[in-house]
Amino acid sequence: MKILQIGSQSWAEQVEQVPAGLDWYWTTIDNLIPYLEDLRAAAQATLPPTKEGQAPAKVRLHFDAVVLAEPVEEAALEPLMNLVEAYGLYLDEGISVAEGAPYGIFRRKRLRPLGVSGDAQTKIAFLELTHFGSQYGAKLKLADIDLSPHFQGQVSYDGQVAVHLQGDFGQDFQPLLTYRYNLSNFPVALEIWLEHFKISGNPEIKLEITPMRQGSIQDYLPSLFLEEKQLEEPHILPQDPDIGFYSISVWAKGQGELGFGPLHWRYSRLGMGRFVLGGERYSDAKKQEFIYYFNPGDLKPPLNVYFSGFRTAEGFEGYGIMKSLKGPFLLIGDPRLEGGGFYIGSSELEAKIRAVIQESLDYLGFDKKDLILSGLSMGTFGALYYAADFDPYAVVIGKPFTNIGDTVGAMKFKRPDEFETSADVLRNVTGGTDDRHLEELNQRFWDKFSQSAFEQTTFAIAYMENDDYDGQATSRLIAALADKGAHIYTKGYEGRHNDNSPAINKWFMRQYVQLLEDGYGRKNG
């Protein structure tokens, strides 16, 4: 981990020891350019000698964070433009700077407060805890819930969407359910998020978190109880080396019906971003979420939006490929169900996805024609579904979905015991599993997609010729777009849905690069 501090005095000189694994760099703003040149020269000197005729390897400086601990002029920071990622540029407490220029580093890197106050030791420890290099999240699942034997009410499971509990929960709070497997402690803080909702009556809940001492199987520390109001936002469990595991339980009282989904847990960046620095989340009334990350890039059009595919590990997908395009981009992920809920759900959740895309366009000052929506597999549904709201410049997709209801209907014969998440999507969106619900889910897409004329939109579609998930998606899209003004490019590959992902991915990127060059004169690579 590499941190650069710009200020009159190095914080590293004010502490007994900088944490192992953290390289601390310090300079004043007046000495910034010579300092960076010295760093490059030192790094270059460590490289092995090149063979005769070979060009010397290029040294690339990079900092995980840059902290401004003294007032600076924005223009003086321009040498750092390519040395730090977006959301990695911080302003120390008590330091003010002039408002950023339209295309300056403050706007491109989303300058923001450091997020912690105190002495140098506190700030360095905070940077170490929040700037780790990975992202991860997972779930304690419905199948891992053990209900209290004292609860005598009705219990029904809505697939992997939720468990419904109806009855008398008692006049006073008492244990209702517990997760069979404990939550491990990690070297970073954790965020936990419980999907839950009230269906009827007046029941109340609270969450019990019981730490277990590191190295013990029965030495429990005092429990922490979170009231309902505290469950409106993810709760952060600070990193604690004395804790080995957490036991998680739900208590309830009152009468009525409650619904519970999985309990999500993620590596926490202590308010500096969900999953990654600058990452955000949104949840609806049922506490179902989507996540998003906006990177302003070089502030030049278009905005590239990527909807993540199916992924059981929670977090963002596509950062590398979108960043390689060098422009502004927006990542959208769906951590619901087993590996994603296809970006459809409640009206409030869908409205927020539209708003996030529009807010990103507004930040950049772009029109909706300066927009490309894209995705692979599950992500194709999101790209196509929300394309109807924007009439974008282009839609780039690989292995498309349109009729998820057909995917569910064919599961028994084409894919027994495989991709059962599609059935959970059916339950989550329609509430049922009958033929009419299959058609309702299919029609949900087409009612939306047919709203737009797509008069100037280009559709680049790669598909598998023997796709066993939604084999007619491409032909349906071609038929639906035939009488509109859209431009359509398709490429088929032999095989089933997951038989040749590398070829699909390569075509996907080639089309992206070509669209950027043809429409905006952007050349990559």
N, C-alpha and C positions, 0 to 999 in steps of 0.2 A: 504494500500500500504506500503510495507516494503523495504527500501533502506539501503544497507550497504555501507559505505564509508571506504576505507582503506587509511589512510594518517596520516601525522604528526599532523594535527589539524582538528577538526570537523567543517564542514561547518555550522552545526546547531548552533554553538556558534558565528558565524559571522553574523547572521540575527536576527531581532527582534523576529520573530515567525515562526516556521515551520508550513506549511499549515495543517489545520485540516484534519484528515484522512490519513496523511502520518507519518509513524513511522520511525524515523531516527536512524540508528545504526552506531556506529563509533568505529574503533579500528586501531591500528598500525599493520603492517604485523608481527612484532615480537611477538605480543600478540594475534594473530588470534586464535590459537587453544584453549588457556584458555578462551578466550572471548566466543567462540562458546560453550564450555562446560558449562560456566556460564549461557548462554542463555537457553540451554537445561534444565539445572537444575531448572532454574526459571520457565520455562514453565511446567515442570513435576510437580512442586509443586502446580500449579494451577488446576491440574486435580483432579476430585473427587476420593475418595479412592475406590479401587477395592474390590469386594466381595472375601471372603475367597476361596482360590483355583484358583482364576483367575490370569492370568498373567497381570502385569501392562500395561496400554496402552502405545504405543510408541509415543514419541513426534517427529514430523517432522518439522525441521526448513526449512524455504523457504524464499528467498528474490526475490522481483520483479526485482531488479537491484543491481549490485555490481559495484562500481566505484573505480578504482585504481587511487589514487591521490598522490602516491609516487612510485618510482621504486621498482619493486619486482622481485624475482626469480619465475619462473613459478611453480616449484615444491612446493613452499611454499603455493600455492593456491589450492593444491589438496584437502584439506578438504572441499572446496566449490563445488566440482564437482557435487554433487547431490542436491545442495541447491539453484541453479539458473538455469533458462532455457537458451537454446541457444539464442544468441543475447541480453542477459541481462548483459553481462560482458563488462564494458566500461573502456577506457583509457582517463583520463583527459588531457586537453591541456598541452603541454610542458613536458609530462611524456613519457619516452621511456622504452621499455622492450626488452629483447633479443628475437630473433625469436623463435616461439613455437616449442616444441618437436612433433614428428610425431603423438603421441597419447595423447598429453597433453591437459590441460584445455583450452588453447588459441585456439586450433584447434577445439575442441569439442564444445566450447561455442561461437565460431566465434567472438573473441575479436575484438572490433572496437572503433574508437574515439567516445567520448560522443556526439559530434555533435553540441555543443554550447560553446561559449566562454564568458568570463565576470566574474563578481563577484559571490560569493556564492549564493546570492539571485536569480540571473539569472539562475544559474545552477539548483538549487532546484526547481524553478518554471517550468523549462523545463522538468525535470524528472516527476513532477506532471502532466503536460499536456500530456506527451507521454506514460505514463505507467498505464493508466486506464485498467480495467480488461476485457472489452467487445470489440466486434467488430460489426460493423453494416454498411450497405450501402443499398441504394434503388435507385429508378429512378423517374424522372419526365418524364412521358410516352408520346408517340406520340398522344394518345387519348386526352391528356390534352393540346395540342397545339392549340392556337387561332391565325389564320393568319390575317395579316393586311388587312383591307377592301380596302386599296389603291393598293394592289398587284393584277394585272389583268392578270397574266400569268396562265399557266397550272399547275394544282395540281393533283398529283396521290399518293396513299398510297400503299406501298409495304408491306401489312400486318402490323406487329409490327416491321418490319425490319427498314424501313425508309419512310419518306415522301419526294417526289420529287417535286421540284419547278422549273419551267422553264419559262423564259421570261425576261423582262426588269425590273431590280431592281432599276433603277434610276442612274443619274450621280453622285449624292452625297449619302452618307450613310443615310438610313432612316429605320425606324422600319419595320421588315419583319414578325416576329412571336414572340409570348410570351407564356410562360407556365402559364396556367390558375391558378394553385395552387402555392402558395409561398413556398419557402424553409425555414424551421424553423431554428432558431439559437439553438445551443446546448452548454453545458458546456465545450466542447472540440472544437478544430479547425476542419474545414470541408475541404474536397477536392471535387472539382467538375470537371467533365469530360464530354465534349460534343462530341457525335459521329457525325461527319460531313464529307462530301467529295464533291469535285468538279467534275462534270461529263463532262461539256463542257463550252466553252466560257471563259470569263474573270471576272466572278463575284468575289467579295471580301466580307468577313463578319467580324463582330466583335461582341463580347458578352457584353451585358450591365447587370451589377449587381447593383441593387438599394436596399440599406438597408432601413428598416423601424424601427423607434425607438421603443424600448421595451415599451409595454403598449399602443401604439398608433395604430390607423387604417389609419392615413393619414399624419403622420409626417415623411416624407421621408428625408433621409440623402443624400449627394451628391453621384451620381452614379459612379461606376468604370467600365471603358471600357477595355476589353481585345482584343488586335489585334490578327490576325490569327497566327502569330509566337508564341504568348503567349499561344495559344490553342494547341500547340504541346505536352504539358505536362499538367497533372492535375494542377489546380490552387488551392492554399490553402487560405481559408478564416480564418483569425485568430479568436480565441475566443474573443468575445466582449460582455460583459454583457449589454451594452446599446442598442444592436440590438435585435429585436424580430423576424423579418423575412427578407428574401431577395426576391425581385422580379427579375425574370430572363427573358431577352428578347434577340433576335438576330436582328442585323441590317445588311443590305446588300447594295451593289451597283454594277453596271456593268450589263452585259448581259450574259445569258447562263443558265445552269442547275445546281442546287445544291441539295444535299441530306442531310437530317438530321435524325439521330436516337435519342434515348432518351438521356436525360442529367442525368448522374450518380452523386450521391453524397455519400460520405463516411466519417466516423469518421477518422480524420487525426492524424498520429503520427509524424508529422512535420519532415519528412525525415528519420525517424527511422524504417520505415516499412509500407507496405500497408496492412491495416486491422489489422495485428498482427506485433509484433516486428520481423523484418527480412523478412516480406512478400514482394514480388516483383510483377510487372506487365509488360505486353508487349502489345503493340497495333500495328495494321497494318495500311496500307494507308487509310482505311476507319474508322480508329479510333476504330475498334473492338478489344476487349481485351481478354486475359486470365490472370489469376493470379496464382502465385506459391510460395511455401514456402518450403525451404530445411532445414532439421534438421540433423546434422551429427550423432546424437545419440552417440553410443559407438564406432563408426568408424569400426565396424565389419560387415561382410556381412551377409545377402544381403541388398540391398537398396529396401525398400518397397515404391512403388508409389501408391497413392490413388487418383483417379479421382472422384471429387464430383458428387453427384446426382443432380437432379433438385431441385433448391432452389430459391424462389423469393427474399428473403433477400440476399443481396450480402455479400460474405465473404467466409471463408474457412470452410470446413466440414471435419470431420474425425481426427482432431488433437488428441483427447483422445484415440481413438482405435489404431491409429498408434503409439502413444507414449507408450501405454501399451505393445507393442511388444519389446520395449527397444532397438531397432536397429535404424540405419539411415532411414529416411523417407522423402518423397517428396509429398506434397499436391499440386494438380492442380485443379483450379476452373474455371468455365466459367460464367462470369456475363452478357453475351449477352442475347438479347431477353427477354422473360418474366422470365425464370428461367434457361436459359442455351442454348447453341447452339450445343451441342453434340461434341464439340472439333474438328469440321471440319469447314473449311472456306477457306480463301485465302491461296495460297501456302506459303506466308511468315509467316502467323500465324502458320501453321502446321509445317513448318521447325523450328520455334522457340521452339515449344513444344518438338520436337525431340532433339533440342540442349540443352534445359534445363535438360532433362533426362540424356543426355550424359555428360554435365558439372558436374552434381551431381555424376555420376559414376567416372569421372576423379578426382574430389576432394577427393573421398574416395580411389582411386586407384583400383577400381573394374573392372572386366570384365563384359560384358553384360549378362553372365550366372549367375552373382551374382545380379540378378534383379527379382523382383516380381511386376507385374502390376496388379492393382485391382480396383474395383469400384462396385457400386450398381446402378441399374436402368440406368439412363442416363450415369453414370460413366462407365458402362460396355462397352459402345461403344468406349469410349476413350481408355480403357485398351486393348480391342481387336484390335482396329484400329492401335495403335502404337506398339502393340506386333509384328506386321509384320516387324517393323524396327529393332527389337532387338533380336528376338528369346530368350526370357527371360527364366529363370529357371522355372517360373510358372506364370499363370494368374488365379486370384481368383475373381470370379464375382457372383453377385446375381441379378436375373431378367434381363436377357440379352436383348440387342437390336442388331440387325444386319441390318434388312430391314426397315429403317425409312420410306421409300416410301410406304410400305405396311401399316404402322401405319397411315399415312396420308390418304391413300385410304379407309381405313375402318372406318375413323372417323365419317362419316355421319350416319352409321348404328349401329356401336358398341358403340361409345362414343360421341353422339351429344353434342356439347358445352363443351367438356372436352378435355384437353391436346391439345389445338389449337396451342401451341408452336411448335408441330411437323410440322404443315403447314408452320409456319414461318421459320423453319429450311429448309424446301423444297425451299421456295422462296429465302432464303439467299444463299443457295448453288447452285441452278440450275437457279434461276431467273424466274421460271415459275410454273404452276400448272397442266399442261396437263399430260396424262398418260405417255408420253415419259419422262417427268420430274420425275415422280414417279420411273420409272425404272432406270433413270440416277442416282438418289439418292441411290437406292438399290445397283446398280453396283459400285458406288463409294466405298462402303465398300468392296465388294468382289474382285474388282480389286486390292485393297491394301492387303487384307488378304491372297489372293492366292499367293502373292510374296514369302512367307516364307515356308520352309519345316517343321519348328517346330520340329526338330528331337529329341530334348531332353526336350521339354517344357511340363509341366504338366498343364492341364486345369481343374480347380475345378469350377463347374457350378451348382448353385442352381437356380431353376426356378419354376414358378407357372404353374400348369397343365392346367389351364383355362385362361392363360394370354390374356387379351383383348387389349394389346398394340402391341406386336410382338410375337404372340403365337407360331410361328414356329422357333424362333431364335435358341433354343437349338438343335432341330433336324437338322437344317441346319448346325450348327457348327459341330455336330457329323459326318454328311455326308462329310463335307469338310475336316475334320481331319482324316477320316477313313484310307486313303491311305498314311498318313504321319506318322512320328515317334512319334507323341505326345501321352502322357498319359492323359486319360480323366476320371474324376470323376463327376458324376451328381447326384443331389437329387431333386426330384419334390415334391411340396406341393400343395394340393388342393386349388383352388381359383383363383381369377383374380389377376391382376398385383399388386394391393395394399391391398389385403385381409389379408396377413399374413407376413408383413414385419419383425416382431420380430423373427419368425422362420428362415426366410432367413438370417437375421443378425447374429443369433447364429451359424448357419451352416457356414456362411462366416468366422467367427472368429475361429471356430474349425478347419477348413481346413487350415487357415493361421498358426495357432499355430502348427499343425501337420507338415506342410511343412517346417517350420523353424526348428523343431526338427529333422525331417528325413534328411533334406539336409544339415543342418549346426550345428546340435547338440545344438541348442538354446532351452532352456526350459523356458517357461513363466508360471507364476502363481504358 
